[in-house]
Amino acid sequence: MVVARSVEEFGKVRSGWKGSVGFVPTMGALHEGHLSLIRRAREENERVVVSIFVNPTQFLPGEDLEKYPRKKEADRKICELAGVDLLYMPTADQIYHEDELRIEAPKIRGYILEGASRPGHFDGVLQVVMKLLNIVRPDHAYFGKKDAQQLALISQMVRDYFLPVEIVPCEIVRDSDGLALSSRNIYLSPEERRRALALSRALKRAGKQIQAGEREAEAILETMRQVLEPEVDELEYVAAVDRSFRAMKRIEEGDTILLVAAWVGRTRLIDNLWV
């Protein structure tokens, strides 16, 4: 495995490759969820690139940029053992420049749900993903369904800007207790982790309700609220949207995502269920 820390180093290695390239962009602190993306990229491509970059432009003032988990040596070893060909670990001054062009999230879908809670967040996400896709030039890029709105907006950006890459959605990976894997889970105390299980439990309850024939979105969301409100410290939203992130009044199997965002202690958690 080669480790590149600049665009120039990366380009020298990448230029000699032939065959398909799979790309997994990450912010590090790698866990089994990231590994599932890397494994899929490894199965479907001749070469695999992973990037580790804690992107400052997607953090809002007061968020956890400075304390976000960083485990560079452990991450490097994980990538090496997973068969990654090229690990890209740039610094912020290599990615961003003064007075540069900006990519902006759409004014409606970029500012609802996660975008309403974190205005401007998706501008930073799309900006860095555009840069990384242009540097890496992959055939396939792998993103988890857990960040469903991010996935939808990145897919839209690829379509709108005619980028020659296929965005591959990958299933959510959960711990044995049902909690969706996240680098931020390390912030949870044992008691907070117990309460955090309400997110997956609410989604599971909603899924059973749909299987039993319920199609009214508000009835399903109310069931989720009843599970969540006694356990979480703040419930930011529960929502039912289609794959294009339009609000739904009735559930349509094959085109619905149920979403939740909540605070447990000082940790903000998200989860979802694709119906």
Secondary structure, DSSP 8 states (H G I E B T S, - for coil): -EEE-SHHHHHHHHTT--S-EEEEEE-S---HHHHHHHHHHHHH-SEEEEEE---GGGS-TTSSTTTS---HHHHHHHHHHTT-SEEE---HHHH--TT-------TTTTSSTHHHHSTTHHHHHHHHHHHHHHHH--SEEEEETTSHHHHHHHHHHHHHTT-S-EEEEE---B-TTS-B--GGGGG--HHHHHHHHHHHHHHHHHHHHHHTT--BHHHHHHHHHHHHTTT-SEEEEEEEE-TT--B-SB--TTS-EEEEEEEETTEEEEEEEE-
